[in-house]
Amino acid sequence: MKTLFLFILVLNVSVLPQNIKKIKLFLENNSDLQKAYTLSLDLEHSLSDKESGIILFVDENEFQSVLKSGLNYEILIDDWKVYYNSLQN
């Protein structure tokens, strides 16, 4: 399932010109979790980590929503297409 998700993500990145970022959202309490749900992010395919955060891919519109939400985040990969293309070399 994870491989299928990555394949679809790579296909979307190569076909669509939008920037895809890999980010980590820090969800420190229930209020943060509720904010994340209201943003309509694809939380189903996110990964959780030990530090009360989730790791997910977002497009530019979703990232703007994260910025406006006030949630704490870290950008892990700023441009997935550039990152992916660098792996081929």
mmCIF file as gemmi writes it, N, C-alpha and C atoms, coordinates in Angstrom:
data_model
loop_
_atom_site.group_PDB
_atom_site.id
_atom_site.type_symbol
_atom_site.label_atom_id
_atom_site.label_alt_id
_atom_site.label_comp_id
_atom_site.label_asym_id
_atom_site.label_entity_id
_atom_site.label_seq_id
_atom_site.pdbx_PDB_ins_code
_atom_site.Cartn_x
_atom_site.Cartn_y
_atom_site.Cartn_z
_atom_site.occupancy
_atom_site.B_iso_or_equiv
_atom_site.pdbx_formal_charge
_atom_site.auth_seq_id
_atom_site.auth_asym_id
_atom_site.pdbx_PDB_model_num
ATOM 1 N N . MET Axp A 1 ? 0.815 -1.184 0 1 0 ? 1 A 1
ATOM 2 C CA . MET Axp A 1 ? 0 0 0 1 0 ? 1 A 1
ATOM 3 C C . MET Axp A 1 ? 0.867 1.26 0 1 0 ? 1 A 1
ATOM 4 N N . LYS Axp A 2 ? 1.952 1.237 0.799 1 0 ? 2 A 1
ATOM 5 C CA . LYS Axp A 2 ? 2.851 2.377 0.858 1 0 ? 2 A 1
ATOM 6 C C . LYS Axp A 2 ? 3.512 2.609 -0.508 1 0 ? 2 A 1
ATOM 7 N N . THR Axp A 3 ? 3.884 1.534 -1.18 1 0 ? 3 A 1
ATOM 8 C CA . THR Axp A 3 ? 4.498 1.64 -2.501 1 0 ? 3 A 1
ATOM 9 C C . THR Axp A 3 ? 3.522 2.235 -3.501 1 0 ? 3 A 1
ATOM 10 N N . LEU Axp A 4 ? 2.276 1.817 -3.44 1 0 ? 4 A 1
ATOM 11 C CA . LEU Axp A 4 ? 1.249 2.368 -4.329 1 0 ? 4 A 1
ATOM 12 C C . LEU Axp A 4 ? 1.076 3.854 -4.084 1 0 ? 4 A 1
ATOM 13 N N . PHE Axp A 5 ? 1.029 4.253 -2.822 1 0 ? 5 A 1
ATOM 14 C CA . PHE Axp A 5 ? 0.887 5.67 -2.496 1 0 ? 5 A 1
ATOM 15 C C . PHE Axp A 5 ? 2.057 6.471 -3.066 1 0 ? 5 A 1
ATOM 16 N N . LEU Axp A 6 ? 3.289 5.996 -2.888 1 0 ? 6 A 1
ATOM 17 C CA . LEU Axp A 6 ? 4.457 6.702 -3.417 1 0 ? 6 A 1
ATOM 18 C C . LEU Axp A 6 ? 4.429 6.759 -4.938 1 0 ? 6 A 1
ATOM 19 N N . PHE Axp A 7 ? 3.983 5.678 -5.579 1 0 ? 7 A 1
ATOM 20 C CA . PHE Axp A 7 ? 3.877 5.681 -7.035 1 0 ? 7 A 1
ATOM 21 C C . PHE Axp A 7 ? 2.888 6.741 -7.502 1 0 ? 7 A 1
ATOM 22 N N . ILE Axp A 8 ? 1.737 6.812 -6.837 1 0 ? 8 A 1
ATOM 23 C CA . ILE Axp A 8 ? 0.721 7.809 -7.207 1 0 ? 8 A 1
ATOM 24 C C . ILE Axp A 8 ? 1.243 9.215 -6.956 1 0 ? 8 A 1
ATOM 25 N N . LEU Axp A 9 ? 1.95 9.401 -5.847 1 0 ? 9 A 1
ATOM 26 C CA . LEU Axp A 9 ? 2.516 10.706 -5.55 1 0 ? 9 A 1
ATOM 27 C C . LEU Axp A 9 ? 3.527 11.118 -6.613 1 0 ? 9 A 1
ATOM 28 N N . VAL Axp A 10 ? 4.407 10.214 -6.981 1 0 ? 10 A 1
ATOM 29 C CA . VAL Axp A 10 ? 5.409 10.512 -8.003 1 0 ? 10 A 1
ATOM 30 C C . VAL Axp A 10 ? 4.736 10.789 -9.339 1 0 ? 10 A 1
ATOM 31 N N . LEU Axp A 11 ? 3.717 10.027 -9.683 1 0 ? 11 A 1
ATOM 32 C CA . LEU Axp A 11 ? 2.981 10.252 -10.925 1 0 ? 11 A 1
ATOM 33 C C . LEU Axp A 11 ? 2.344 11.633 -10.921 1 0 ? 11 A 1
ATOM 34 N N . ASN Axp A 12 ? 1.708 12.011 -9.823 1 0 ? 12 A 1
ATOM 35 C CA . ASN Axp A 12 ? 1.096 13.335 -9.727 1 0 ? 12 A 1
ATOM 36 C C . ASN Axp A 12 ? 2.123 14.438 -9.835 1 0 ? 12 A 1
ATOM 37 N N . VAL Axp A 13 ? 3.262 14.263 -9.198 1 0 ? 13 A 1
ATOM 38 C CA . VAL Axp A 13 ? 4.31 15.277 -9.232 1 0 ? 13 A 1
ATOM 39 C C . VAL Axp A 13 ? 4.852 15.431 -10.643 1 0 ? 13 A 1
ATOM 40 N N . SER Axp A 14 ? 4.971 14.344 -11.38 1 0 ? 14 A 1
ATOM 41 C CA . SER Axp A 14 ? 5.533 14.429 -12.723 1 0 ? 14 A 1
ATOM 42 C C . SER Axp A 14 ? 4.534 14.971 -13.735 1 0 ? 14 A 1
ATOM 43 N N . VAL Axp A 15 ? 3.248 14.79 -13.492 1 0 ? 15 A 1
ATOM 44 C CA . VAL Axp A 15 ? 2.226 15.249 -14.431 1 0 ? 15 A 1
ATOM 45 C C . VAL Axp A 15 ? 1.77 16.668 -14.106 1 0 ? 15 A 1
ATOM 46 N N . LEU Axp A 16 ? 1.598 16.954 -12.845 1 0 ? 16 A 1
ATOM 47 C CA . LEU Axp A 16 ? 1.105 18.255 -12.422 1 0 ? 16 A 1
ATOM 48 C C . LEU Axp A 16 ? 2.267 19.151 -12.032 1 0 ? 16 A 1
ATOM 49 N N . PRO Axp A 17 ? 2.214 20.432 -12.39 1 0 ? 17 A 1
ATOM 50 C CA . PRO Axp A 17 ? 3.338 21.327 -12.128 1 0 ? 17 A 1
ATOM 51 C C . PRO Axp A 17 ? 3.425 21.854 -10.699 1 0 ? 17 A 1
ATOM 52 N N . GLN Axp A 18 ? 2.539 21.455 -9.811 1 0 ? 18 A 1
ATOM 53 C CA . GLN Axp A 18 ? 2.546 22.015 -8.469 1 0 ? 18 A 1
ATOM 54 C C . GLN Axp A 18 ? 3.672 21.434 -7.606 1 0 ? 18 A 1
ATOM 55 N N . ASN Axp A 19 ? 4.049 22.203 -6.608 1 0 ? 19 A 1
ATOM 56 C CA . ASN Axp A 19 ? 5.091 21.786 -5.679 1 0 ? 19 A 1
ATOM 57 C C . ASN Axp A 19 ? 4.469 20.943 -4.571 1 0 ? 19 A 1
ATOM 58 N N . ILE Axp A 20 ? 5.065 19.798 -4.309 1 0 ? 20 A 1
ATOM 59 C CA . ILE Axp A 20 ? 4.648 18.929 -3.221 1 0 ? 20 A 1
ATOM 60 C C . ILE Axp A 20 ? 5.737 18.965 -2.158 1 0 ? 20 A 1
ATOM 61 N N . LYS Axp A 21 ? 5.324 19.181 -0.908 1 0 ? 21 A 1
ATOM 62 C CA . LYS Axp A 21 ? 6.262 19.209 0.207 1 0 ? 21 A 1
ATOM 63 C C . LYS Axp A 21 ? 5.996 18.026 1.125 1 0 ? 21 A 1
ATOM 64 N N . LYS Axp A 22 ? 7.039 17.567 1.78 1 0 ? 22 A 1
ATOM 65 C CA . LYS Axp A 22 ? 6.899 16.591 2.847 1 0 ? 22 A 1
ATOM 66 C C . LYS Axp A 22 ? 7.118 17.368 4.141 1 0 ? 22 A 1
ATOM 67 N N . ILE Axp A 23 ? 6.102 17.365 5.019 1 0 ? 23 A 1
ATOM 68 C CA . ILE Axp A 23 ? 6.2 18.151 6.236 1 0 ? 23 A 1
ATOM 69 C C . ILE Axp A 23 ? 5.914 17.293 7.464 1 0 ? 23 A 1
ATOM 70 N N . LYS Axp A 24 ? 6.311 17.815 8.582 1 0 ? 24 A 1
ATOM 71 C CA . LYS Axp A 24 ? 5.968 17.201 9.865 1 0 ? 24 A 1
ATOM 72 C C . LYS Axp A 24 ? 5.135 18.216 10.633 1 0 ? 24 A 1
ATOM 73 N N . LEU Axp A 25 ? 3.926 17.822 11.001 1 0 ? 25 A 1
ATOM 74 C CA . LEU Axp A 25 ? 3.058 18.649 11.84 1 0 ? 25 A 1
ATOM 75 C C . LEU Axp A 25 ? 3.227 18.205 13.284 1 0 ? 25 A 1
ATOM 76 N N . PHE Axp A 26 ? 3.431 19.161 14.171 1 0 ? 26 A 1
ATOM 77 C CA . PHE Axp A 26 ? 3.549 18.866 15.591 1 0 ? 26 A 1
ATOM 78 C C . PHE Axp A 26 ? 2.172 19.039 16.219 1 0 ? 26 A 1
ATOM 79 N N . LEU Axp A 27 ? 1.59 17.949 16.662 1 0 ? 27 A 1
ATOM 80 C CA . LEU Axp A 27 ? 0.263 17.969 17.275 1 0 ? 27 A 1
ATOM 81 C C . LEU Axp A 27 ? 0.43 17.719 18.762 1 0 ? 27 A 1
ATOM 82 N N . GLU Axp A 28 ? 0.478 18.799 19.51 1 0 ? 28 A 1
ATOM 83 C CA . GLU Axp A 28 ? 0.821 18.705 20.926 1 0 ? 28 A 1
ATOM 84 C C . GLU Axp A 28 ? -0.379 18.503 21.84 1 0 ? 28 A 1
ATOM 85 N N . ASN Axp A 29 ? -1.584 18.728 21.319 1 0 ? 29 A 1
ATOM 86 C CA . ASN Axp A 29 ? -2.772 18.564 22.158 1 0 ? 29 A 1
ATOM 87 C C . ASN Axp A 29 ? -3.988 18.299 21.267 1 0 ? 29 A 1
ATOM 88 N N . ASN Axp A 30 ? -5.135 18.093 21.875 1 0 ? 30 A 1
ATOM 89 C CA . ASN Axp A 30 ? -6.354 17.805 21.109 1 0 ? 30 A 1
ATOM 90 C C . ASN Axp A 30 ? -6.767 18.963 20.219 1 0 ? 30 A 1
ATOM 91 N N . SER Axp A 31 ? -6.507 20.181 20.664 1 0 ? 31 A 1
ATOM 92 C CA . SER Axp A 31 ? -6.839 21.357 19.86 1 0 ? 31 A 1
ATOM 93 C C . SER Axp A 31 ? -6.063 21.346 18.537 1 0 ? 31 A 1
ATOM 94 N N . ASP Axp A 32 ? -4.774 20.996 18.601 1 0 ? 32 A 1
ATOM 95 C CA . ASP Axp A 32 ? -3.958 20.91 17.388 1 0 ? 32 A 1
ATOM 96 C C . ASP Axp A 32 ? -4.481 19.807 16.463 1 0 ? 32 A 1
ATOM 97 N N . LEU Axp A 33 ? -4.876 18.7 17.049 1 0 ? 33 A 1
ATOM 98 C CA . LEU Axp A 33 ? -5.412 17.594 16.255 1 0 ? 33 A 1
ATOM 99 C C . LEU Axp A 33 ? -6.699 18.014 15.556 1 0 ? 33 A 1
ATOM 100 N N . GLN Axp A 34 ? -7.562 18.712 16.254 1 0 ? 34 A 1
ATOM 101 C CA . GLN Axp A 34 ? -8.813 19.192 15.651 1 0 ? 34 A 1
ATOM 102 C C . GLN Axp A 34 ? -8.534 20.179 14.52 1 0 ? 34 A 1
ATOM 103 N N . LYS Axp A 35 ? -7.554 21.068 14.71 1 0 ? 35 A 1
ATOM 104 C CA . LYS Axp A 35 ? -7.173 22.005 13.645 1 0 ? 35 A 1
ATOM 105 C C . LYS Axp A 35 ? -6.719 21.241 12.404 1 0 ? 35 A 1
ATOM 106 N N . ALA Axp A 36 ? -5.899 20.221 12.615 1 0 ? 36 A 1
ATOM 107 C CA . ALA Axp A 36 ? -5.389 19.436 11.484 1 0 ? 36 A 1
ATOM 108 C C . ALA Axp A 36 ? -6.539 18.782 10.722 1 0 ? 36 A 1
ATOM 109 N N . TYR Axp A 37 ? -7.535 18.267 11.438 1 0 ? 37 A 1
ATOM 110 C CA . TYR Axp A 37 ? -8.682 17.645 10.774 1 0 ? 37 A 1
ATOM 111 C C . TYR Axp A 37 ? -9.495 18.65 9.975 1 0 ? 37 A 1
ATOM 112 N N . THR Axp A 38 ? -9.595 19.884 10.46 1 0 ? 38 A 1
ATOM 113 C CA . THR Axp A 38 ? -10.392 20.893 9.747 1 0 ? 38 A 1
ATOM 114 C C . THR Axp A 38 ? -9.705 21.369 8.471 1 0 ? 38 A 1
ATOM 115 N N . LEU Axp A 39 ? -8.426 21.099 8.325 1 0 ? 39 A 1
ATOM 116 C CA . LEU Axp A 39 ? -7.693 21.534 7.131 1 0 ? 39 A 1
ATOM 117 C C . LEU Axp A 39 ? -7.925 20.618 5.935 1 0 ? 39 A 1
ATOM 118 N N . SER Axp A 40 ? -8.613 19.519 6.128 1 0 ? 40 A 1
ATOM 119 C CA . SER Axp A 40 ? -8.878 18.544 5.056 1 0 ? 40 A 1
ATOM 120 C C . SER Axp A 40 ? -7.592 17.98 4.46 1 0 ? 40 A 1
ATOM 121 N N . LEU Axp A 41 ? -6.603 17.753 5.292 1 0 ? 41 A 1
ATOM 122 C CA . LEU Axp A 41 ? -5.363 17.124 4.846 1 0 ? 41 A 1
ATOM 123 C C . LEU Axp A 41 ? -5.573 15.625 4.754 1 0 ? 41 A 1
ATOM 124 N N . ASP Axp A 42 ? -4.757 14.972 3.957 1 0 ? 42 A 1
ATOM 125 C CA . ASP Axp A 42 ? -4.845 13.523 3.805 1 0 ? 42 A 1
ATOM 126 C C . ASP Axp A 42 ? -4.125 12.86 4.974 1 0 ? 42 A 1
ATOM 127 N N . LEU Axp A 43 ? -4.786 12.828 6.111 1 0 ? 43 A 1
ATOM 128 C CA . LEU Axp A 43 ? -4.177 12.261 7.318 1 0 ? 43 A 1
ATOM 129 C C . LEU Axp A 43 ? -4.149 10.741 7.285 1 0 ? 43 A 1
ATOM 130 N N . GLU Axp A 44 ? -4.949 10.149 6.407 1 0 ? 44 A 1
ATOM 131 C CA . GLU Axp A 44 ? -4.992 8.69 6.308 1 0 ? 44 A 1
ATOM 132 C C . GLU Axp A 44 ? -3.646 8.112 5.883 1 0 ? 44 A 1
ATOM 133 N N . HIS Axp A 45 ? -2.933 8.836 5.043 1 0 ? 45 A 1
ATOM 134 C CA . HIS Axp A 45 ? -1.642 8.359 4.548 1 0 ? 45 A 1
ATOM 135 C C . HIS Axp A 45 ? -0.467 8.973 5.3 1 0 ? 45 A 1
ATOM 136 N N . SER Axp A 46 ? -0.743 9.603 6.423 1 0 ? 46 A 1
ATOM 137 C CA . SER Axp A 46 ? 0.337 10.203 7.198 1 0 ? 46 A 1
ATOM 138 C C . SER Axp A 46 ? 1.006 9.142 8.076 1 0 ? 46 A 1
ATOM 139 N N . LEU Axp A 47 ? 2.189 9.472 8.516 1 0 ? 47 A 1
ATOM 140 C CA . LEU Axp A 47 ? 2.94 8.61 9.427 1 0 ? 47 A 1
ATOM 141 C C . LEU Axp A 47 ? 3.093 9.344 10.75 1 0 ? 47 A 1
ATOM 142 N N . SER Axp A 48 ? 2.924 8.645 11.858 1 0 ? 48 A 1
ATOM 143 C CA . SER Axp A 48 ? 3.148 9.286 13.152 1 0 ? 48 A 1
ATOM 144 C C . SER Axp A 48 ? 4.547 8.943 13.64 1 0 ? 48 A 1
ATOM 145 N N . ASP Axp A 49 ? 5.083 9.835 14.465 1 0 ? 49 A 1
ATOM 146 C CA . ASP Axp A 49 ? 6.414 9.577 15.013 1 0 ? 49 A 1
ATOM 147 C C . ASP Axp A 49 ? 6.382 9.668 16.533 1 0 ? 49 A 1
ATOM 148 N N . LYS Axp A 50 ? 7.523 9.482 17.153 1 0 ? 50 A 1
ATOM 149 C CA . LYS Axp A 50 ? 7.625 9.436 18.611 1 0 ? 50 A 1
ATOM 150 C C . LYS Axp A 50 ? 7.402 10.797 19.265 1 0 ? 50 A 1
ATOM 151 N N . GLU Axp A 51 ? 7.555 11.856 18.54 1 0 ? 51 A 1
ATOM 152 C CA . GLU Axp A 51 ? 7.53 13.208 19.106 1 0 ? 51 A 1
ATOM 153 C C . GLU Axp A 51 ? 6.172 13.887 18.926 1 0 ? 51 A 1
ATOM 154 N N . SER Axp A 52 ? 5.09 13.152 19.027 1 0 ? 52 A 1
ATOM 155 C CA . SER Axp A 52 ? 3.719 13.672 18.882 1 0 ? 52 A 1
ATOM 156 C C . SER Axp A 52 ? 3.53 14.505 17.61 1 0 ? 52 A 1
ATOM 157 N N . GLY Axp A 53 ? 4.027 13.975 16.525 1 0 ? 53 A 1
ATOM 158 C CA . GLY Axp A 53 ? 3.855 14.646 15.251 1 0 ? 53 A 1
ATOM 159 C C . GLY Axp A 53 ? 3.416 13.665 14.182 1 0 ? 53 A 1
ATOM 160 N N . ILE Axp A 54 ? 3 14.21 13.058 1 0 ? 54 A 1
ATOM 161 C CA . ILE Axp A 54 ? 2.668 13.372 11.91 1 0 ? 54 A 1
ATOM 162 C C . ILE Axp A 54 ? 3.43 13.886 10.7 1 0 ? 54 A 1
ATOM 163 N N . ILE Axp A 55 ? 3.809 12.96 9.847 1 0 ? 55 A 1
ATOM 164 C CA . ILE Axp A 55 ? 4.555 13.286 8.633 1 0 ? 55 A 1
ATOM 165 C C . ILE Axp A 55 ? 3.643 13.011 7.456 1 0 ? 55 A 1
ATOM 166 N N . LEU Axp A 56 ? 3.529 14.007 6.561 1 0 ? 56 A 1
ATOM 167 C CA . LEU Axp A 56 ? 2.645 13.849 5.422 1 0 ? 56 A 1
ATOM 168 C C . LEU Axp A 56 ? 3.109 14.704 4.257 1 0 ? 56 A 1
ATOM 169 N N . PHE Axp A 57 ? 2.552 14.42 3.092 1 0 ? 57 A 1
ATOM 170 C CA . PHE Axp A 57 ? 2.806 15.188 1.885 1 0 ? 57 A 1
ATOM 171 C C . PHE Axp A 57 ? 1.667 16.174 1.689 1 0 ? 57 A 1
ATOM 172 N N . VAL Axp A 58 ? 2.016 17.403 1.316 1 0 ? 58 A 1
ATOM 173 C CA . VAL Axp A 58 ? 1.001 18.429 1.062 1 0 ? 58 A 1
ATOM 174 C C . VAL Axp A 58 ? 1.335 19.165 -0.23 1 0 ? 58 A 1
ATOM 175 N N . ASP Axp A 59 ? 0.28 19.583 -0.937 1 0 ? 59 A 1
ATOM 176 C CA . ASP Axp A 59 ? 0.506 20.427 -2.102 1 0 ? 59 A 1
ATOM 177 C C . ASP Axp A 59 ? 0.577 21.885 -1.636 1 0 ? 59 A 1
ATOM 178 N N . GLU Axp A 60 ? 0.737 22.8 -2.555 1 0 ? 60 A 1
ATOM 179 C CA . GLU Axp A 60 ? 0.92 24.205 -2.201 1 0 ? 60 A 1
ATOM 180 C C . GLU Axp A 60 ? -0.313 24.782 -1.498 1 0 ? 60 A 1
ATOM 181 N N . ASN Axp A 61 ? -1.51 24.423 -1.949 1 0 ? 61 A 1
ATOM 182 C CA . ASN Axp A 61 ? -2.733 24.919 -1.305 1 0 ? 61 A 1
ATOM 183 C C . ASN Axp A 61 ? -2.862 24.394 0.118 1 0 ? 61 A 1
ATOM 184 N N . GLU Axp A 62 ? -2.575 23.12 0.305 1 0 ? 62 A 1
ATOM 185 C CA . GLU Axp A 62 ? -2.641 22.535 1.643 1 0 ? 62 A 1
ATOM 186 C C . GLU Axp A 62 ? -1.595 23.162 2.565 1 0 ? 62 A 1
ATOM 187 N N . PHE Axp A 63 ? -0.416 23.434 2.013 1 0 ? 63 A 1
ATOM 188 C CA . PHE Axp A 63 ? 0.631 24.05 2.82 1 0 ? 63 A 1
ATOM 189 C C . PHE Axp A 63 ? 0.22 25.452 3.259 1 0 ? 63 A 1
ATOM 190 N N . GLN Axp A 64 ? -0.412 26.201 2.368 1 0 ? 64 A 1
ATOM 191 C CA . GLN Axp A 64 ? -0.9 27.537 2.734 1 0 ? 64 A 1
ATOM 192 C C . GLN Axp A 64 ? -1.917 27.447 3.866 1 0 ? 64 A 1
ATOM 193 N N . SER Axp A 65 ? -2.758 26.405 3.837 1 0 ? 65 A 1
ATOM 194 C CA . SER Axp A 65 ? -3.726 26.195 4.917 1 0 ? 65 A 1
ATOM 195 C C . SER Axp A 65 ? -3.023 25.912 6.238 1 0 ? 65 A 1
ATOM 196 N N . VAL Axp A 66 ? -1.952 25.129 6.168 1 0 ? 66 A 1
ATOM 197 C CA . VAL Axp A 66 ? -1.167 24.842 7.38 1 0 ? 66 A 1
ATOM 198 C C . VAL Axp A 66 ? -0.572 26.139 7.926 1 0 ? 66 A 1
ATOM 199 N N . LEU Axp A 67 ? -0.036 26.967 7.039 1 0 ? 67 A 1
ATOM 200 C CA . LEU Axp A 67 ? 0.545 28.243 7.469 1 0 ? 67 A 1
ATOM 201 C C . LEU Axp A 67 ? -0.493 29.103 8.185 1 0 ? 67 A 1
ATOM 202 N N . LYS Axp A 68 ? -1.672 29.199 7.613 1 0 ? 68 A 1
ATOM 203 C CA . LYS Axp A 68 ? -2.736 30.038 8.178 1 0 ? 68 A 1
ATOM 204 C C . LYS Axp A 68 ? -3.296 29.46 9.477 1 0 ? 68 A 1
ATOM 205 N N . SER Axp A 69 ? -3.163 28.159 9.668 1 0 ? 69 A 1
ATOM 206 C CA . SER Axp A 69 ? -3.754 27.5 10.843 1 0 ? 69 A 1
ATOM 207 C C . SER Axp A 69 ? -3.021 27.821 12.142 1 0 ? 69 A 1
ATOM 208 N N . GLY Axp A 70 ? -1.765 28.171 12.034 1 0 ? 70 A 1
ATOM 209 C CA . GLY Axp A 70 ? -0.979 28.424 13.23 1 0 ? 70 A 1
ATOM 210 C C . GLY Axp A 70 ? -0.361 27.175 13.837 1 0 ? 70 A 1
ATOM 211 N N . LEU Axp A 71 ? -0.543 26.032 13.192 1 0 ? 71 A 1
ATOM 212 C CA . LEU Axp A 71 ? 0.069 24.798 13.678 1 0 ? 71 A 1
ATOM 213 C C . LEU Axp A 71 ? 1.582 24.859 13.513 1 0 ? 71 A 1
ATOM 214 N N . ASN Axp A 72 ? 2.295 24.257 14.44 1 0 ? 72 A 1
ATOM 215 C CA . ASN Axp A 72 ? 3.747 24.159 14.319 1 0 ? 72 A 1
ATOM 216 C C . ASN Axp A 72 ? 4.083 23.058 13.321 1 0 ? 72 A 1
ATOM 217 N N . TYR Axp A 73 ? 5.048 23.319 12.47 1 0 ? 73 A 1
ATOM 218 C CA . TYR Axp A 73 ? 5.42 22.363 11.43 1 0 ? 73 A 1
ATOM 219 C C . TYR Axp A 73 ? 6.908 22.479 11.137 1 0 ? 73 A 1
ATOM 220 N N . GLU Axp A 74 ? 7.408 21.479 10.459 1 0 ? 74 A 1
ATOM 221 C CA . GLU Axp A 74 ? 8.784 21.473 9.957 1 0 ? 74 A 1
ATOM 222 C C . GLU Axp A 74 ? 8.736 20.959 8.528 1 0 ? 74 A 1
ATOM 223 N N . ILE Axp A 75 ? 9.42 21.635 7.628 1 0 ? 75 A 1
ATOM 224 C CA . ILE Axp A 75 ? 9.49 21.163 6.243 1 0 ? 75 A 1
ATOM 225 C C . ILE Axp A 75 ? 10.63 20.157 6.154 1 0 ? 75 A 1
ATOM 226 N N . LEU Axp A 76 ? 10.291 18.921 5.807 1 0 ? 76 A 1
ATOM 227 C CA . LEU Axp A 76 ? 11.299 17.873 5.686 1 0 ? 76 A 1
ATOM 228 C C . LEU Axp A 76 ? 11.876 17.825 4.274 1 0 ? 76 A 1
ATOM 229 N N . ILE Axp A 77 ? 11.018 17.964 3.271 1 0 ? 77 A 1
ATOM 230 C CA . ILE Axp A 77 ? 11.451 18.049 1.868 1 0 ? 77 A 1
ATOM 231 C C . ILE Axp A 77 ? 10.655 19.184 1.241 1 0 ? 77 A 1
ATOM 232 N N . ASP Axp A 78 ? 11.343 20.226 0.81 1 0 ? 78 A 1
ATOM 233 C CA . ASP Axp A 78 ? 10.656 21.411 0.297 1 0 ? 78 A 1
ATOM 234 C C . ASP Axp A 78 ? 10.039 21.188 -1.082 1 0 ? 78 A 1
ATOM 235 N N . ASP Axp A 79 ? 10.689 20.424 -1.912 1 0 ? 79 A 1
ATOM 236 C CA . ASP Axp A 79 ? 10.183 20.168 -3.264 1 0 ? 79 A 1
ATOM 237 C C . ASP Axp A 79 ? 10.415 18.694 -3.585 1 0 ? 79 A 1
ATOM 238 N N . TRP Axp A 80 ? 9.34 17.915 -3.519 1 0 ? 80 A 1
ATOM 239 C CA . TRP Axp A 80 ? 9.447 16.47 -3.697 1 0 ? 80 A 1
ATOM 240 C C . TRP Axp A 80 ? 9.998 16.111 -5.08 1 0 ? 80 A 1
ATOM 241 N N . LYS Axp A 81 ? 9.622 16.838 -6.108 1 0 ? 81 A 1
ATOM 242 C CA . LYS Axp A 81 ? 10.082 16.519 -7.465 1 0 ? 81 A 1
ATOM 243 C C . LYS Axp A 81 ? 11.599 16.693 -7.576 1 0 ? 81 A 1
ATOM 244 N N . VAL Axp A 82 ? 12.111 17.775 -7.055 1 0 ? 82 A 1
ATOM 245 C CA . VAL Axp A 82 ? 13.562 18.004 -7.079 1 0 ? 82 A 1
ATOM 246 C C . VAL Axp A 82 ? 14.274 16.913 -6.285 1 0 ? 82 A 1
ATOM 247 N N . TYR Axp A 83 ? 13.739 16.603 -5.114 1 0 ? 83 A 1
ATOM 248 C CA . TYR Axp A 83 ? 14.323 15.542 -4.28 1 0 ? 83 A 1
ATOM 249 C C . TYR Axp A 83 ? 14.312 14.198 -5.008 1 0 ? 83 A 1
ATOM 250 N N . TYR Axp A 84 ? 13.175 13.843 -5.574 1 0 ? 84 A 1
ATOM 251 C CA . TYR Axp A 84 ? 13.044 12.568 -6.263 1 0 ? 84 A 1
ATOM 252 C C . TYR Axp A 84 ? 14.01 12.492 -7.457 1 0 ? 84 A 1
ATOM 253 N N . ASN Axp A 85 ? 14.09 13.552 -8.231 1 0 ? 85 A 1
ATOM 254 C CA . ASN Axp A 85 ? 14.993 13.562 -9.386 1 0 ? 85 A 1
ATOM 255 C C . ASN Axp A 85 ? 16.455 13.466 -8.963 1 0 ? 85 A 1
ATOM 256 N N . SER Axp A 86 ? 16.787 13.983 -7.797 1 0 ? 86 A 1
ATOM 257 C CA . SER Axp A 86 ? 18.176 13.889 -7.322 1 0 ? 86 A 1
ATOM 258 C C . SER Axp A 86 ? 18.54 12.451 -6.93 1 0 ? 86 A 1
ATOM 259 N N . LEU Axp A 87 ? 17.55 11.635 -6.614 1 0 ? 87 A 1
ATOM 260 C CA . LEU Axp A 87 ? 17.812 10.238 -6.255 1 0 ? 87 A 1
ATOM 261 C C . LEU Axp A 87 ? 18.234 9.403 -7.462 1 0 ? 87 A 1
ATOM 262 N N . GLN Axp A 88 ? 17.839 9.818 -8.634 1 0 ? 88 A 1
ATOM 263 C CA . GLN Axp A 88 ? 18.144 9.039 -9.841 1 0 ? 88 A 1
ATOM 264 C C . GLN Axp A 88 ? 19.584 9.164 -10.267 1 0 ? 88 A 1
ATOM 265 N N . ASN Axp A 89 ? 20.297 10.167 -9.765 1 0 ? 89 A 1
ATOM 266 C CA . ASN Axp A 89 ? 21.694 10.378 -10.192 1 0 ? 89 A 1
ATOM 267 C C . ASN Axp A 89 ? 22.635 9.569 -9.398 1 0 ? 89 A 1
